[in-house]
Amino acid sequence: MAVSAAMLFPAGDTMNRDLLQQFRAIVGERGLLSSPEELHTYECDGLTNFRVMPLAVLLPANTEQVQGIVRICHRERIPFVARGSGTGLSGGALPVENGIVISLARMNRILEVELANARVVVEAGVINLEVTSRVQPGEYFYAPDPSSQSVCSIGGNVAENSGGAHCLKYGFTTTHVLGLEVVLPDGSLAHFGGKTLDSPGYDLAGVFVGSEGTLGIATKAILRIVKRPECIRTLLAAFADTNEAGAAVSDVIAAGMLPAAIEMMDNLAIQAAEAAVHANYPDCGALLLVELDGPIAEVEALMQSVATICEKNAAWEIRVAQTDAERSLVWKGRKAAFAAMGRISPNYIVQDGVIPRTALPQVMSEITRLSGETGLRVANVFHAGDGNLHPLVLYDRHVAGQEEAAEALSYRILELCLAAGGSITGEHGVGEDKKRMMSQMFSEPDLTTMQRVRCAFDPLQLSNPTKIFPTPRMCGEKPGEYVPHPLESAGIAERF
């Protein structure tokens, strides 16, 4: 018979000693963290606005240990949150009340490298950039490249379906995951997909990628790697404002070109990046970074076309990186932009939304208007090629009311994205931060269908509960379609 959370945790903030001992028997003394000093490290992910202290943190070394931990959680009805490097920006790895954190940081082995078949097999704790480092001698690379790729883990990338600057041409994580080993929420082991490019039956790997840890814990991944192109060229173009730069982006895509990446930074973002890494960016209203790759002749011809398009859209400086070192510095500045905001603001919120490329001028103008209306600066860094915005709302939490105002502004920006026909997230995920926005993007039948998928994997809702859905219901709480309460129908009450 399973005991209740109240019986397990009568004090509300400590764990039953017998359970701690059971966990310790699985992971060893060094694999269990339970003191307040140790637990504070895990109270949030990269989004620090939300903080919850877990009851314990476990660091398994292999899949069998993950299974053992999850079986205890299933038996005792203990909620758990899987965690990689903790670099997420939506509160996806935020601990839950009376729950534990399962960190996969020690499961960091690259198990197989098969260049002939263009694939690798890795454990979930492997760092993103380490995959490319391992296959680089064979002239291969792993395409998904989040800004945090030097520290973020493959397991976290799988959970959030992470993208990056080069997702315009190469696609998000889901494009590069062939198969997964998954510990389901009851502790059983499942394998989705495989080493072939396609498998019969439902695409369960596709369902799992981007599920933000709510369907189980990925412990291993079979990844597709890509042959390094013959030639890579990166162009910088300086514009007076984001409208001119946005018009250039639309024209490049309309011309039938598919660059490896098209990134945009506004003046605030440029200031921050320059202060941090001295990337030698021009001081301009908007900076466009366009990268092309492929055969040398093709790249050189297309680069000239891109330069011409930028000139027609009033670019006043155009520069092409001349060496690998110069190109690396250009990208170092772009990838450092989020962290660099600390150079120009004590606090900031990184938001993440998507709009159609053609809506870029009007949305950027509206963000500028809202910034002036609230008195809060907004820096903009984004994947311009696919309309994925990353507005950073700058504030000082020591000024009364500014943090709340910044949060409100960040949600108003997401509402702008939805009004333009876009989405509330492109790659950072929903997590804890944006679950309140899900009901604005999806209808009740849509959310009910998603919840049914979740319940099929996790009927007890132990795996990263409370995330993604605005009003999560227990799987057996109310069978059938959602029926509004009479007070809702009468317009007296509202469901959040």
C-alpha positions as CSV (number, residue, x, y, z in Angstrom):
1,M,0.0,0.0,0.0
2,A,1.4,3.4,-1.0
3,V,1.6,6.0,1.7
4,S,0.5,9.6,1.2
5,A,2.8,12.6,0.8
6,A,1.7,13.8,4.3
7,M,2.8,10.5,5.8
8,L,6.1,10.6,4.0
9,F,6.9,14.2,4.6
10,P,5.2,15.2,7.8
11,A,7.4,18.3,8.3
12,G,6.8,19.4,4.7
13,D,10.5,19.9,4.0
14,T,12.4,16.7,4.9
15,M,12.3,13.2,3.6
16,N,11.6,10.0,5.5
17,R,15.0,8.4,6.6
18,D,14.0,5.0,5.4
19,L,13.4,6.3,1.9
20,L,16.7,8.2,1.9
21,Q,18.4,4.9,2.8
22,Q,16.6,3.1,-0.1
23,F,17.8,5.8,-2.5
24,R,21.3,5.7,-1.0
25,A,21.4,2.0,-1.6
26,I,20.9,2.6,-5.3
27,V,23.2,5.5,-6.0
28,G,25.7,5.3,-3.2
29,E,26.6,7.9,-0.6
30,R,28.0,10.3,-3.1
31,G,25.0,10.0,-5.4
32,L,22.5,11.4,-2.9
33,L,22.3,15.0,-1.8
34,S,19.9,15.9,1.0
35,S,21.4,18.8,3.0
36,P,20.0,22.3,2.5
37,E,23.4,23.6,1.4
38,E,23.6,21.0,-1.4
39,L,19.9,21.3,-2.4
40,H,20.1,25.0,-3.0
41,T,22.1,24.4,-6.1
42,Y,19.1,22.6,-7.6
43,E,16.3,24.9,-6.6
44,C,15.9,26.4,-10.1
45,D,17.1,26.1,-13.6
46,G,18.3,29.0,-15.8
47,L,15.1,30.8,-15.1
48,T,15.7,32.1,-11.6
49,N,12.4,33.8,-11.0
50,F,10.9,30.5,-9.7
51,R,12.6,28.6,-6.9
52,V,11.6,25.4,-5.1
53,M,13.8,23.3,-2.8
54,P,13.7,19.6,-3.6
55,L,13.6,17.0,-0.8
56,A,16.6,15.2,-2.3
57,V,18.7,15.2,-5.4
58,L,19.9,11.9,-6.8
59,L,22.8,11.4,-9.3
60,P,22.5,8.0,-10.9
61,A,25.4,6.6,-12.9
62,N,23.5,4.4,-15.3
63,T,20.0,3.5,-16.6
64,E,19.5,0.7,-14.0
65,Q,20.0,3.2,-11.2
66,V,17.5,5.6,-12.8
67,Q,15.0,2.7,-13.0
68,G,15.5,1.8,-9.4
69,I,14.9,5.4,-8.3
70,V,11.8,5.8,-10.4
71,R,10.3,2.5,-9.2
72,I,10.6,3.8,-5.6
73,C,8.9,7.0,-6.7
74,H,6.1,5.1,-8.4
75,R,5.6,2.9,-5.4
76,E,5.5,5.7,-2.9
77,R,3.9,8.3,-5.1
78,I,6.8,10.7,-5.0
79,P,6.9,13.2,-7.8
80,F,10.3,13.6,-9.6
81,V,11.9,16.0,-12.0
82,A,14.7,15.0,-14.3
83,R,17.5,17.5,-14.8
84,G,20.4,17.8,-17.1
85,S,22.8,20.8,-16.8
86,G,20.0,23.1,-15.6
87,T,20.4,25.7,-18.4
88,G,16.8,25.7,-19.4
89,L,15.0,29.1,-19.5
90,S,11.4,28.2,-18.9
91,G,11.5,26.5,-15.5
92,G,11.2,23.1,-17.0
93,A,13.7,21.6,-14.5
94,L,12.2,23.5,-11.5
95,P,11.7,21.1,-8.6
96,V,8.2,20.4,-7.4
97,E,6.9,20.5,-3.8
98,N,7.6,17.3,-1.9
99,G,9.5,15.9,-4.8
100,I,13.0,14.9,-5.8
101,V,15.4,15.8,-8.6
102,I,17.0,13.1,-10.7
103,S,20.2,14.6,-12.2
104,L,21.7,12.8,-15.1
105,A,24.9,14.8,-15.1
106,R,27.0,11.7,-14.3
107,M,25.6,9.7,-17.2
108,N,28.0,11.5,-19.6
109,R,29.5,8.7,-21.9
110,I,29.5,8.7,-25.6
111,L,28.8,5.0,-26.1
112,E,29.1,4.5,-29.9
113,V,30.5,6.5,-32.8
114,E,29.6,5.2,-36.3
115,L,30.8,7.6,-38.9
116,A,30.0,5.2,-41.7
117,N,26.4,5.3,-40.7
118,A,26.4,9.0,-39.6
119,R,25.2,8.3,-36.1
120,V,26.3,8.3,-32.4
121,V,24.9,6.8,-29.3
122,V,25.2,8.9,-26.1
123,E,24.0,9.0,-22.6
124,A,21.7,11.8,-21.6
125,G,24.2,13.7,-19.6
126,V,26.6,14.2,-22.5
127,I,27.2,17.9,-23.3
128,N,26.0,19.0,-26.7
129,L,29.3,20.4,-28.0
130,E,31.1,17.2,-27.0
131,V,29.3,15.3,-29.7
132,T,30.7,17.5,-32.4
133,S,34.1,17.4,-30.7
134,R,34.1,13.6,-30.9
135,V,33.1,13.4,-34.6
136,Q,35.0,16.4,-35.9
137,P,38.1,14.4,-36.9
138,G,35.8,12.6,-39.4
139,E,34.5,15.9,-40.8
140,Y,31.1,15.5,-39.1
141,F,29.2,17.7,-36.7
142,Y,26.0,17.6,-34.6
143,A,23.8,20.3,-36.0
144,P,21.5,21.5,-33.1
145,D,23.5,24.3,-31.5
146,P,21.7,26.2,-28.7
147,S,23.6,29.2,-27.4
148,S,24.4,27.1,-24.3
149,Q,25.8,24.3,-26.3
150,S,29.1,24.3,-24.4
151,V,27.3,23.4,-21.2
152,C,23.8,22.1,-22.0
153,S,23.1,18.3,-22.1
154,I,21.6,16.1,-24.8
155,G,18.9,14.9,-22.4
156,G,17.9,18.5,-21.8
157,N,17.9,19.2,-25.5
158,V,15.7,16.2,-26.1
159,A,13.3,17.3,-23.4
160,E,12.9,20.8,-24.8
161,N,13.5,20.0,-28.5
162,S,16.2,22.6,-28.5
163,G,17.2,24.5,-31.7
164,G,19.9,27.1,-32.1
165,A,21.2,29.4,-34.7
166,H,21.6,26.8,-37.4
167,C,18.1,25.2,-37.0
168,L,16.9,27.3,-40.0
169,K,18.7,24.9,-42.4
170,Y,19.4,21.8,-40.3
171,G,16.3,21.6,-38.1
172,F,15.7,21.2,-34.3
173,T,16.7,18.3,-32.0
174,T,13.8,16.2,-33.2
175,T,15.3,16.1,-36.7
176,H,18.5,14.5,-35.4
177,V,17.1,12.0,-32.9
178,L,16.8,8.5,-34.4
179,G,16.0,6.6,-31.2
180,L,15.7,6.9,-27.4
181,E,16.1,4.7,-24.4
182,V,13.4,5.9,-21.9
183,V,12.7,5.1,-18.3
184,L,8.9,5.3,-18.1
185,P,7.3,6.8,-14.9
186,D,6.6,3.3,-13.5
187,G,10.3,2.4,-13.8
188,S,10.0,0.2,-16.8
189,L,12.3,0.6,-19.8
190,A,11.2,1.4,-23.3
191,H,13.0,2.0,-26.6
192,F,11.5,4.4,-29.1
193,G,12.8,4.6,-32.7
194,G,16.1,3.0,-33.5
195,K,19.3,3.2,-35.6
196,T,17.4,3.3,-38.9
197,L,16.0,6.5,-40.4
198,D,12.5,5.3,-40.0
199,S,10.6,2.7,-38.0
200,P,7.2,1.2,-38.4
201,G,4.4,2.1,-36.0
202,Y,3.8,5.3,-34.1
203,D,6.6,7.8,-34.0
204,L,7.0,7.6,-30.2
205,A,10.5,9.2,-30.3
206,G,8.8,12.2,-32.0
207,V,6.2,12.3,-29.3
208,F,8.8,12.2,-26.6
209,V,11.1,14.8,-27.9
210,G,9.9,18.2,-26.7
211,S,7.6,16.6,-24.0
212,E,9.6,18.5,-21.3
213,G,10.2,15.5,-19.0
214,T,6.4,14.9,-18.5
215,L,6.5,11.4,-20.2
216,G,9.5,9.9,-18.5
217,I,13.3,10.2,-18.5
218,A,15.5,9.7,-21.6
219,T,18.7,7.9,-20.5
220,K,20.3,7.3,-24.0
221,A,19.9,8.8,-27.4
222,I,20.8,7.7,-30.9
223,L,21.8,10.9,-32.7
224,R,22.2,11.7,-36.4
225,I,25.3,13.6,-37.3
226,V,25.9,15.6,-40.5
227,K,28.9,15.8,-42.8
228,R,30.7,19.1,-42.5
229,P,30.2,21.3,-45.6
230,E,33.1,22.1,-47.9
231,C,32.8,25.9,-47.4
232,I,31.3,28.1,-44.6
233,R,31.1,31.9,-44.9
234,T,29.6,34.4,-42.4
235,L,28.5,37.9,-43.3
236,L,27.7,40.8,-41.0
237,A,25.5,43.6,-42.2
238,A,24.8,46.8,-40.2
239,F,21.4,48.5,-40.5
240,A,19.9,51.6,-39.0
241,D,17.0,49.6,-37.4
242,T,15.4,46.2,-37.2
243,N,12.8,47.0,-39.8
244,E,15.4,47.4,-42.5
245,A,17.2,44.3,-41.3
246,G,13.9,42.4,-41.2
247,A,13.1,43.4,-44.8
248,A,16.5,42.0,-45.8
249,V,15.8,38.7,-44.1
250,S,12.4,38.4,-46.0
251,D,14.1,39.2,-49.3
252,V,16.8,36.6,-48.8
253,I,14.3,33.8,-48.1
254,A,12.0,35.1,-50.9
255,A,15.0,34.7,-53.3
256,G,14.9,31.0,-52.7
257,M,18.1,30.8,-50.6
258,L,18.3,28.7,-47.4
259,P,21.2,30.0,-45.3
260,A,22.6,27.9,-42.5
261,A,21.7,30.7,-40.2
262,I,20.2,34.2,-40.2
263,E,20.5,36.0,-36.8
264,M,19.6,39.5,-35.8
265,M,20.7,41.6,-32.8
266,D,19.5,45.1,-31.9
267,N,21.6,47.8,-30.4
268,L,21.2,46.9,-26.8
269,A,22.2,43.3,-27.6
270,I,25.2,44.5,-29.5
271,Q,26.3,46.7,-26.6
272,A,26.1,43.8,-24.2
273,A,27.9,41.3,-26.5
274,E,30.7,43.8,-27.2
275,A,31.2,44.5,-23.5
276,A,31.4,40.8,-22.8
277,V,33.5,39.3,-25.6
278,H,34.7,42.2,-27.8
279,A,33.4,40.7,-31.0
280,N,34.1,43.8,-33.0
281,Y,30.5,44.3,-34.0
282,P,29.6,47.7,-35.7
283,D,27.6,50.1,-33.5
284,C,24.3,50.0,-35.3
285,G,20.5,49.8,-34.8
286,A,20.4,46.2,-36.0
287,L,23.0,43.7,-36.9
288,L,22.3,40.8,-39.3
289,L,24.5,37.7,-39.2
290,V,24.1,35.5,-42.3
291,E,25.9,32.2,-42.6
292,L,26.0,30.1,-45.8
293,D,27.5,26.7,-46.2
294,G,28.0,24.1,-49.0
295,P,30.2,23.8,-52.1
296,I,32.6,26.7,-52.5
297,A,31.3,28.0,-55.9
298,E,27.7,27.9,-54.6
299,V,28.5,29.7,-51.4
300,E,30.5,32.4,-53.1
301,A,27.7,33.1,-55.6
302,L,25.0,33.2,-52.9
303,M,27.0,35.3,-50.6
304,Q,27.2,38.0,-53.3
305,S,23.5,37.8,-53.7
306,V,23.0,38.2,-49.9
307,A,25.3,41.2,-49.9
308,T,23.3,42.8,-52.8
309,I,20.0,42.3,-51.0
310,C,21.4,43.9,-47.8
311,E,22.7,46.9,-49.8
312,K,19.2,47.3,-51.4
313,N,17.7,47.4,-47.8
314,A,20.1,50.2,-46.7
315,A,22.8,48.2,-45.0
316,W,25.6,50.8,-44.4
317,E,28.3,48.3,-43.6
318,I,28.8,44.7,-45.0
319,R,31.6,42.5,-43.8
320,V,32.5,38.9,-44.4
321,A,34.6,37.0,-41.8
322,Q,37.9,36.3,-43.5
323,T,39.3,33.5,-41.2
324,D,37.9,30.7,-39.0
325,A,39.1,32.7,-36.0
326,E,37.1,35.8,-37.1
327,R,34.1,33.7,-37.8
328,S,34.3,32.0,-34.4
329,L,34.5,35.4,-32.7
330,V,31.4,36.6,-34.6
331,W,29.4,33.6,-33.2
332,K,31.0,33.9,-29.8
333,G,29.4,37.3,-29.5
334,R,26.0,36.1,-30.6
335,K,26.0,33.0,-28.4
336,A,27.1,35.1,-25.4
337,A,24.3,37.6,-25.9
338,F,22.0,36.2,-23.2
339,A,24.6,36.0,-20.5
340,A,26.1,39.3,-21.6
341,M,22.9,41.2,-20.6
342,G,24.3,41.3,-17.1
343,R,26.7,43.8,-18.4
344,I,24.0,46.4,-19.0
345,S,21.2,45.4,-16.6
346,P,21.2,43.8,-13.1
347,N,18.3,41.6,-13.9
348,Y,16.5,40.4,-17.1
349,I,13.9,38.0,-18.3
350,V,14.6,36.0,-21.5
351,Q,11.4,35.4,-23.4
352,D,10.9,33.2,-26.4
353,G,8.2,33.5,-29.0
354,V,7.7,32.9,-32.7
355,I,6.1,35.0,-35.5
356,P,5.9,34.8,-39.3
357,R,8.9,36.5,-40.8
358,T,6.6,39.0,-42.6
359,A,5.2,40.2,-39.3
360,L,8.6,41.1,-38.0
361,P,8.4,44.9,-38.6
362,Q,5.0,45.4,-36.9
363,V,5.8,43.2,-34.0
364,M,9.2,44.9,-33.4
365,S,7.5,48.3,-33.6
366,E,4.9,47.2,-31.0
367,I,7.6,45.8,-28.7
368,T,9.3,49.2,-28.9
369,R,6.0,50.9,-28.1
370,L,5.4,48.7,-25.1
371,S,8.9,49.3,-23.9
372,G,8.3,53.0,-23.9
373,E,5.0,52.6,-22.3
374,T,6.3,50.6,-19.4
375,G,9.7,52.4,-19.1
376,L,11.5,49.0,-19.3
377,R,14.2,48.4,-21.9
378,V,13.9,45.4,-24.2
379,A,16.9,43.9,-26.0
380,N,16.3,41.7,-28.9
381,V,18.3,38.8,-30.1
382,F,16.6,36.3,-32.4
383,H,16.7,33.6,-35.1
384,A,15.4,36.0,-37.8
385,G,15.3,33.3,-40.5
386,D,12.5,31.4,-38.8
387,G,10.9,34.2,-36.9
388,N,12.0,32.9,-33.5
389,L,12.2,36.0,-31.2
390,H,14.2,36.2,-27.9
391,P,13.3,39.5,-26.4
392,L,15.1,40.2,-23.1
393,V,13.2,42.5,-20.7
394,L,15.7,44.4,-18.6
395,Y,14.8,45.5,-15.0
396,D,16.2,46.0,-11.5
397,R,14.5,43.8,-8.9
398,H,15.6,46.2,-6.2
399,V,13.2,48.8,-7.6
400,A,9.8,48.2,-6.2
401,G,7.4,46.7,-8.7
402,Q,9.9,46.4,-11.6
403,E,10.1,42.6,-11.5
404,E,6.3,42.3,-11.7
405,A,6.2,44.8,-14.5
406,A,8.9,43.0,-16.4
407,E,7.1,39.7,-16.1
408,A,3.8,41.3,-17.3
409,L,5.6,42.9,-20.3
410,S,7.2,39.6,-21.2
411,Y,3.7,38.0,-21.4
412,R,2.3,40.9,-23.4
413,I,5.1,40.2,-25.9
414,L,4.0,36.6,-26.2
415,E,0.4,37.8,-26.8
416,L,1.8,39.9,-29.6
417,C,3.3,36.7,-31.1
418,L,0.0,34.9,-30.9
419,A,-1.9,37.8,-32.4
420,A,0.6,37.7,-35.3
421,G,-0.2,34.0,-35.9
422,G,2.8,32.7,-34.1
423,S,3.6,30.7,-31.0
424,I,4.5,31.2,-27.3
425,T,7.7,29.3,-27.7
426,G,10.2,28.3,-30.4
427,E,12.8,26.3,-28.4
428,H,12.9,27.2,-24.7
429,G,9.7,25.2,-23.9
430,V,6.7,26.0,-21.8
431,G,7.8,24.6,-18.4
432,E,6.5,26.6,-15.4
433,D,7.0,30.0,-16.9
434,K,4.5,29.9,-19.9
435,K,1.9,27.3,-18.9
436,R,-0.5,30.1,-18.2
437,M,-0.3,31.0,-21.9
438,M,-1.2,27.6,-23.2
439,S,-4.9,28.2,-22.9
440,Q,-4.5,31.3,-25.1
441,M,-2.8,29.3,-27.8
442,F,-4.8,26.1,-27.7
443,S,-8.5,25.3,-27.3
444,E,-9.8,23.1,-24.5
445,P,-10.1,20.0,-26.8
446,D,-6.5,20.5,-27.9
447,L,-5.3,20.6,-24.3
448,T,-7.5,17.6,-23.3
449,T,-5.9,15.6,-26.1
450,M,-2.4,16.5,-25.0
451,Q,-3.4,15.5,-21.4
452,R,-4.6,12.1,-22.6
453,V,-1.2,11.5,-24.2
454,R,0.5,12.5,-20.9
455,C,-1.8,10.2,-18.9
456,A,-1.1,7.2,-21.3
457,F,2.6,7.5,-20.3
458,D,2.1,8.7,-16.7
459,P,-1.3,8.0,-15.2
460,L,-0.1,9.0,-11.7
461,Q,1.4,12.3,-13.0
462,L,4.7,11.8,-11.1
463,S,7.1,12.8,-13.9
464,N,7.7,16.6,-13.9
465,P,4.1,17.3,-12.7
466,T,2.6,20.8,-12.8
467,K,4.5,21.8,-15.9
468,I,3.2,22.7,-19.4
469,F,-0.6,22.6,-18.7
470,P,-2.3,25.6,-17.2
471,T,-4.8,23.6,-15.1
472,P,-3.5,20.0,-14.8
473,R,-6.1,17.5,-13.7
474,M,-5.4,14.0,-12.3
475,C,-5.8,11.4,-15.0
476,G,-8.8,9.8,-13.3
477,E,-10.2,12.9,-11.8
478,K,-12.9,13.5,-14.4
479,P,-13.2,11.1,-17.3
480,G,-14.5,12.3,-20.6
481,E,-14.5,15.7,-22.2
482,Y,-14.2,18.8,-20.0
483,V,-17.6,20.3,-19.0
484,P,-17.6,23.9,-17.9
485,H,-18.9,24.7,-14.5
486,P,-22.3,26.5,-14.5
487,L,-20.6,29.5,-13.0
488,E,-18.2,29.6,-15.9
489,S,-21.1,29.3,-18.4
490,A,-22.9,32.2,-16.6
491,G,-19.8,34.4,-16.9
492,I,-19.5,34.7,-13.2
493,A,-16.2,32.7,-12.8
494,E,-13.2,32.1,-15.0
495,R,-11.0,29.1,-15.3
496,F,-7.3,29.7,-15.2
